[in-house]
Amino acid sequence: MVEKRGSMRMSLSARLLIKNMNDGSAKEEEVVIEVLDVSKTGVGFICDIPLSIGAVYETFLQIWTDDVIHAFLKVVRIEQTEEERYVCGTIFIGLPEMNAKRIEVYDLLRRMEDGSLK
């Protein structure tokens, strides 16, 4: 896969609470996901529920410090797997700079620990 992001990706395990902001009648539901990567620009994950490209979802992402980042994600890519799961690529919409910096700092520390910081 060709890397298209300008930000370093990091792996993280989490659960998201997702609400489709494009559907006023939609109820919040907790969706079990497998987070593939997180960067200051977006989140990649696998879920069992088909989401809609272009839809914006409200999320509460529990990060490595056990803090929760409240954010909005726009789905920009979906691929269906052979196992009837969905690989989703999303971008943050209006992520506060403080939260983007938290992700950046964590990534810097992680790269220092594993020796990949250049």
C-alpha positions in Angstrom: 0.0 0.0 0.0 1.3 3.5 -0.9 1.5 5.8 2.1 -0.6 8.9 1.5 -0.5 10.5 4.9 2.0 13.1 5.9 1.7 12.1 9.5 3.2 9.0 11.2 0.7 6.3 12.0 0.5 4.5 15.3 -1.4 1.4 16.4 -3.9 1.4 19.3 -6.7 -0.8 20.6 -9.9 0.9 21.4 -13.7 0.9 21.2 -15.6 3.8 19.6 -19.1 5.1 20.3 -20.3 6.1 16.8 -23.2 8.3 15.8 -23.9 9.2 12.2 -24.1 13.0 12.2 -25.8 13.0 8.8 -28.8 11.1 10.1 -30.8 13.1 12.6 -32.8 10.0 13.6 -29.7 7.9 14.2 -29.1 6.7 17.7 -25.7 6.5 19.3 -24.4 2.9 19.4 -21.2 1.4 20.6 -19.4 -0.3 17.8 -16.6 -2.8 18.5 -13.7 -2.0 16.2 -10.2 -3.0 15.7 -8.1 0.2 15.4 -5.4 -0.2 12.8 -3.7 3.1 13.1 -4.2 6.6 14.5 -2.4 9.8 13.4 -3.1 13.4 14.1 -5.0 13.5 10.8 -7.3 10.4 11.2 -8.1 6.9 12.3 -8.0 3.7 10.3 -10.1 0.8 11.7 -12.0 -2.4 11.0 -15.6 -2.8 12.0 -18.5 -5.2 11.4 -21.0 -2.5 10.4 -21.0 -0.9 7.0 -20.5 2.9 7.3 -21.1 5.4 4.5 -18.3 7.2 2.6 -18.7 10.9 3.2 -20.6 10.5 6.4 -19.5 12.2 9.6 -19.5 10.2 12.8 -19.2 11.5 16.4 -16.7 9.5 18.3 -15.2 9.1 21.7 -11.8 7.5 21.2 -10.1 6.1 24.3 -6.4 6.6 23.9 -3.3 5.0 25.4 -3.4 7.3 28.5 -7.0 6.2 29.2 -8.1 9.7 28.3 -11.0 10.1 25.9 -10.7 12.3 22.9 -14.1 13.6 21.6 -13.9 14.0 17.9 -15.7 13.9 14.6 -14.5 11.6 11.8 -15.4 11.7 8.2 -15.2 8.4 6.3 -13.0 8.7 3.2 -12.4 5.1 2.3 -14.1 1.7 2.9 -13.0 -1.7 1.7 -15.0 -4.8 2.4 -13.0 -7.9 3.5 -13.7 -11.5 2.6 -14.9 -12.0 6.2 -17.7 -9.5 5.7 -15.9 -6.8 7.7 -15.1 -3.2 6.7 -11.7 -1.5 6.7 -12.5 2.2 7.1 -10.2 5.2 6.6 -11.3 8.4 8.3 -10.1 11.9 8.8 -10.6 14.1 11.8 -13.0 17.0 11.3 -12.2 20.0 13.5 -9.9 18.1 15.9 -8.8 20.6 18.5 -5.1 21.4 18.2 -4.5 20.2 21.8 -5.7 16.7 20.9 -3.6 16.7 17.7 -0.6 17.6 19.8 -1.3 14.8 22.3 -1.2 12.3 19.4 2.0 13.9 18.1 3.7 13.8 21.5 2.8 10.1 22.0 4.1 9.3 18.5 7.4 11.1 19.3 7.8 9.2 22.6 7.0 5.9 20.9 9.6 6.4 18.1 12.2 7.4 20.7 11.6 4.2 22.6 11.8 2.0 19.5 14.8 3.8 18.1 13.2 4.9 14.9 13.5 8.6 15.6 15.8 10.2 13.1 
